[in-house]
Amino acid sequence: MDFPWTAIVTVRGWFAFWLDRRVNGHHLWFGPASALALIDNNLTVVDSLTVTFEASGVFRNIATHDSRVFVYELRRFERAKPTTTRRPKAFITPPPLQ
């Protein structure tokens, strides 16, 4: 039996890339995840370090003698209160991808 699935994937942080020719004396460079949206239109920028995208597929089978599958919805992640006195940036949930 086929089980279609979709998920919103959130990627936050930095990615590393290596250049064959040195730039400013370095081969290894790091960029924010949001920079990947410049080359991939499937990514939605949330903030300077965060992008989201929709992944989907079809789960077709599993090879095991015993299998238990649990499906549940996770609670929304609650951010810790900032320790600085500046006003926190508003979190904007991106619209779902079509």
Buried (B, 14 or more C-beta within 10 A) or exposed (E): EEEEEEEEEBBEEEEEEEEEEEEEEEEEEEEBBBBBBEEEEEBBBBBEBBBBBEEEEEEEEEEEEEEEEEEEEEEEEEEEEEEEEEEEEEEEEBEEEE
